[in-house]
């Protein structure tokens, strides 16, 4: 499991997910949990990572990403 909690509203959550989506740091059964502001929009896909779930807690979103095992090299 990889937990991301970059400073809010600075675009760092998306930049971090883009970098992680290019590499193979996350294992086949792993999960990335990105904590970010509800004002920061995240895409449904970053390279091999796909958005699996989102949960809102006030002004905070937790976005859960997994590797796309059908298209792992995307």
Beta strands, then each sheet from edge to edge (+ up, - down):
strand 1: 2-4
strand 2: 32-37
strand 3: 45-46
strand 4: 49-57
strand 5: 60-67
sheet 1: 1+ 2+ 5- 4+ 3-
end
